């Protein structure tokens, strides 16, 4: 088993430590989400209603696309199903909001810990020279002028986004197909 002193002498030790901590953080956050959200009956019922409504809407739209004439009653049914889907998606987002605060707290604590451990240290080298805004993020808190230096904050940010999203998909916790709207849905062009 790798010891901390062995990892620090390794060329990519700091990078691997940041990636490993990011993986552990993602697992802890998904465990918290499972405890607070995914195992509850209200989440399961909301998810099944979203799945049913999105499948129903999809079949109604394909049936309408196959027929040349669309009746007013068919359009009203589609609008009703879309409204139901939007409401269920909003309810699901509000339901997930409570664990979001706990997960955010965990992420802030881990980020603060990592920031104190890797303050001013280059943890990785980028294979390209980043442009403006990306360079400010990737070089945050580092001394020197080498634009390919990568700080812990940038590496942790990239790892957290990619690992947590893929972990959610792997565990089956990804949002349902029709739940893309979230708390702030796109405005409906029909109402304007």
N, C-alpha and C positions, 0 to 999 in steps of 0.2 A: 504494500500500500504506500502511496505517495505521502511523504511528510511535508509540512510547510517549508522546512529549510531546503528540501530537495526541489520543491516547486519554485522557490525564489531564485535558485541558481540556474534553473532551466530557462532557456531563451524566451519562451512564450509563457512563463509561469504566471505573470500578472494577468495576462489576457485570459488564460485558462481559469484563473481564480475568479475573475469577473464573470465569465460565462457560466461557470459552475454555480456561483451565488445567484445569478439570474435564473438558472434552471430551478434551483431550490426555492427561490422566491415565487416563481410561477406555480410550482407544485403546492406551496403553502397557500397561495392566494386562491387557487382552484379548490383546495380542500375547504377553505373558509366559505367560498361560494357554494360548495356542495352542501355544507352544513346549514347555511342560512337560506339557500334558495332551492337548489336542484332536487333535493330529496323531499320537498314539501308537496302536499297534494294540490295546493292552489297553483303552484308553478306547473305541475303536470297537466292540470285541467286547462290552464291558459295556453300552454304549448299545443295540446291536442286541438283546441278550438282554432288556433292560428293555422295549424296544419290542415285541418278540415276546410276552413274558409279559403285558404290559398289554393287548395286543390279544386274546390268548387268553382272559384273564380276563374281558374285556368281553364277548366272544362267549359264553362259558360262563354268565355271569350273565344275559345277555339270553335265552339258551335256557332257563335255569332259570325266569326270570320268566314266560316264555310258557307253560310247562307248570305244571299245578296241583300235581302230585305231584313231590316231589324225592326222589331215591334217596340213600341213605347214601353210595354210591360216588361219586356226582356231587358231593356235598358235600365228600368227602375230596379229590377231584381239585381242586376250587376252592381248598380250604385249602392244598394242595400248591403250586399256582400262585401263590397269595398269598404263601406263605412264600418261594418262589423269587424273587418280585418284590421282597420286602422285603430279602432277602439281597443281591441285585444292586444295589439302591438304596443299601444301606449300603456295599457295596464301592466303588461309584462315588463316594460322598461321601468315603470315606477316600482314594481315589485323587486327588480334587481338593484334599484337605487340604494336600498338599505345596506346591502353588503358592500356596495361600492365605497362607502365611507370607511368601513373596516379595512378593506383591501388597500385603499389609498393611504391609510395610516401605516399599514405594514410596509408599503412601498416607500413612504417618506422615511421611516426609521431605517430601512435597509440602505436607501440612498445616502442618508446622513452618515451611516456607518462606513459605507464604501468611500464616501467623500473624504472622511477623516483618514482612512487607511491609504488611499491613493492620491492624496493632495499633492499636486505639482508633479506627479509621476507620469511618464509616457508608458501606457500599457499596450499600445499596438502601433504599427506603422500602416498607414493607408497606402494602397497600391496606385493611388492617383493623387493629383493635387486638387483638393475640393475648391469649389467656387464660394464667393462671399459669405452668405448666411451659413452654409454647411461648414465652412472653415471656422467660423466663429464658434459653432457648436462643438466641432471636433477638437478644437485647440483650446477649449475653455479651461482656464486655470493653469495652463502650461507656460513655462518660460521658454524662450528661444523663438527662432523664426522659421523653423522647418515646418512647412504646411502639411507634410505627410504624418506628423506626429498626431496620435489619437489619445484623447483623454479618457479617463474612466467613465465620465458622464455620457459621452457619445456612444461608447461601446455598450454600456449598460442599457442605454435607451434603445439601441438597435436590437440587442438581444431580448430585452423584455417584450418588445412589440412582436417580434417574430416567434419567440418561444411560447409565449402565453397564447397567442392566436392558434398556433399549431397544436398546442396541448389541448385547448378547448375543442378543436375539431377531432382530435384523436380520442378524447374521452366522451365525445358526443354531446358536449355542452354548447356547441355553436348555436347561435340564434336560428330559429326556424326560417324557412325560405321566405315567407311573406312578412317577416318581422323587421324589415329593413328601415322602417320609418323612425322608430325610436320615440324619444320624448319630443323631438322637434321635426315633425314630418314636413315634406315638401307641400306647398300650397296646391290645392286642387284647381287645375285650370278651368274646370267646368263651372266653378262658382263665380268666376270673374266675369 
